[in-house]
Amino acid sequence: MNPEEKFNLIKRNTAEIVTEAEFKKLLKDKKQPAVYCGWSITGKPHVGYFLPILKLADFLKAGFKVKLLLADLHGALDKTPWELLAKRYDYYLNTIPLMFKCIGSDTKNLKIVKGSDFQLSADYSFDLLKLSTMSTIHDSKKASSDVVKQDENPKLSGLIYPLMQALDEEYLDVDVQYGGLDQRKIMMFAREHLPKMKYPKRIEVMGPLISGLAEGGKMSASIPHSKICLLDTPEQITKKLNLAFCPEGQVEENGVLALMKYVIMVLKEDNGKEFIVERPAKFGGAVKYKTYQELEKDYAAKKLHPQDLKKSLAEELTKLLEPIRKAMKEKEKLVKEAYP
Amino acid sequence: MNPEEKFNLIKRNTAEIVTEAEFKKLLKDKKQPAVYCGWSITGKPHVGYFLPILKLADFLKAGFKVKLLLADLHGALDKTPWELLAKRYDYYLNTIPLMFKCIGSDTKNLKIVKGSDFQLSADYSFDLLKLSTMSTIHDSKKASSDVVKQDENPKLSGLIYPLMQALDEEYLDVDVQYGGLDQRKIMMFAREHLPKMKYPKRIEVMGPLISGLAEGGKMSASIPHSKICLLDTPEQITKKLNLAFCPEGQVEENGVLALMKYVIMVLKEDNGKEFIVERPAKFGGAVKYKTYQELEKDYAAKKLHPQDLKKSLAEELTKLLEPIRKAMKEKEKLVKEAYP
């Protein structure tokens, strides 16, 4: 892959790159750059996580070293109970790598890193205190406002959160951070503040926010009915999709279509396969889609009914999640302890 | 010394003990309790520091283990420039122990501890993050308001400061913290928050705030003309005292009398000596004081003139500081580098 091909592959399904010029330069200058994506250990991982997983797979294809940060301490700073933290970390550690398996990604250059393994070192702690003398309360509050759960009487932890995320870029020794668009303010905080510490600012690649299955709001690990969890049974998947907000002909703010666009159709296109909707002949018969664009066009024109789409999507997700559900059957105790 | 004698010795020249009942119980139950007093590494130490030094000497006499924390990181959190921190720490480390020597204290049970030697450990850093999830921004701000330099656009470091001071009580393994009355909010924050971490709350002993030599305000390391520094020459001492705010007959808010009360007369009384003011016969001739109370009475009645008092005090301070000035002559380079 040449630098331009790498750039186009990674830019696909992103919302913003800060800056594209820096990113192009990196791809040209460095043979094996490194990227990290951090997940704060909070609610149950859900199928929306396939969007970043697929993007990290793109980074892997483009020859990057990929570091996946399972940020246990960040989870606790954002209200994961301290006494559940170790179990929830185990839950993430057991499920997330399986997601790469589900999508058939080559994970030779993927490394999973536990936050507390390096964030409690003397150097890191020193830098955190140092950075706190260079960060105003105002800027820290603003940086965390779209990420940390907001509260009437907010805790100090929410202000420390963005400082640690900035330092993670340095301590994980990466060139790029990838995250959702909700991370934008934290990422910009990092770009502004790392140079004050004499550390280079990093390139920030942001993915789109995926709509939840409930009306309004994003697909969030903290809103139970907005999402299909990795361990949901086929029945739960079908039920949640049946209840999902998915008005006929409406393309925007439609969580079902978002899953089609950012997960299912990416997989289909990358593997040269088609998404098939089986329908009785009287409703038009089976229809096949090679690209999301084709599917969206039909949906917008009301040629594809939500109920038919949901049924086929349920089958796809059931198949996709099968290896995770199967592997995690041996971990029933952990599942219960992590999310009692 | 029996527990009551210990209690009375320590209570002398304090402003508040939280709580006296807990403190009496401690003195009764524990053979060798431990106390700590922390000094944030900031401006040049001054003669006002003899007040806490004398109190720590009282703790030593009462059989306590005394830990003197030279809090370098706290200094940086309160705006000591990071690049000067190591030198300023050295300055404190070289001068403070000499103060105990000046007053003839037995320092067998005194231990000097450097903040960064334990405040960057993994356990401490973990606890700091944990405590930040249990501390509201509001409470942290309030706790630090009398100690941390206030600012229009305050830094996050000022909010972390009180959390670390709370943890210091635990990590220094002490029963008591001693500090100035300006530490009250931080101490109360520690008492409220340590139990949330399953750590015991400590007894807080507070000394009075000593008036500065300038009109209004306390004697502060950060206000240059409010204080006589440990290394001031006899000429500087005389000059600063001559300029000092010391209205005839006024006992309150009088920094000169404060030094008499909390430093000079404590030393005189403890050593069974007298404070002598030499005067020409026409102004009343020489007068001797065994206690501060006698001196204050004469001063209030305008029987002791500020100029005569200042002259005698200048001689006393010059004598007191002589060993420090002498020892630090070999450290001229350090002195210049620490306070360029």
Chai-1 contact restraints between the chains, C-beta under 6 A:
chainA,res_idxA,chainB,res_idxB,connection_type,confidence,min_distance_angstrom,max_distance_angstrom,comment,restraint_id
A,L73,B,L129,contact,1.0,0.0,6.0,A-B,restraint_1
A,L120,B,A122,contact,1.0,0.0,6.0,A-B,restraint_2
A,L120,B,S125,contact,1.0,0.0,6.0,A-B,restraint_3
A,L120,B,F126,contact,1.0,0.0,6.0,A-B,restraint_4
A,A122,B,L120,contact,1.0,0.0,6.0,A-B,restraint_5
A,S125,B,L120,contact,1.0,0.0,6.0,A-B,restraint_6
A,S125,B,S125,contact,1.0,0.0,6.0,A-B,restraint_7
A,F126,B,L120,contact,1.0,0.0,6.0,A-B,restraint_8
A,L129,B,L73,contact,1.0,0.0,6.0,A-B,restraint_9
A,S132,B,L156,contact,1.0,0.0,6.0,A-B,restraint_10
A,S132,B,S157,contact,1.0,0.0,6.0,A-B,restraint_11
A,S132,B,I160,contact,1.0,0.0,6.0,A-B,restraint_12
A,T133,B,K155,contact,1.0,0.0,6.0,A-B,restraint_13
A,T133,B,S157,contact,1.0,0.0,6.0,A-B,restraint_14
A,S135,B,L156,contact,1.0,0.0,6.0,A-B,restraint_15
A,T136,B,N153,contact,1.0,0.0,6.0,A-B,restraint_16
A,T136,B,K155,contact,1.0,0.0,6.0,A-B,restraint_17
A,I137,B,P154,contact,1.0,0.0,6.0,A-B,restraint_18
A,I137,B,L156,contact,1.0,0.0,6.0,A-B,restraint_19
A,S140,B,L156,contact,1.0,0.0,6.0,A-B,restraint_20
A,N153,B,T136,contact,1.0,0.0,6.0,A-B,restraint_21
A,P154,B,I137,contact,1.0,0.0,6.0,A-B,restraint_22
A,K155,B,T133,contact,1.0,0.0,6.0,A-B,restraint_23
A,K155,B,T136,contact,1.0,0.0,6.0,A-B,restraint_24
A,L156,B,S132,contact,1.0,0.0,6.0,A-B,restraint_25
A,L156,B,S135,contact,1.0,0.0,6.0,A-B,restraint_26
A,L156,B,I137,contact,1.0,0.0,6.0,A-B,restraint_27
A,L156,B,S140,contact,1.0,0.0,6.0,A-B,restraint_28
A,L156,B,L159,contact,1.0,0.0,6.0,A-B,restraint_29
A,S157,B,S132,contact,1.0,0.0,6.0,A-B,restraint_30
A,S157,B,T133,contact,1.0,0.0,6.0,A-B,restraint_31
A,L159,B,L156,contact,1.0,0.0,6.0,A-B,restraint_32
A,I160,B,S132,contact,1.0,0.0,6.0,A-B,restraint_33
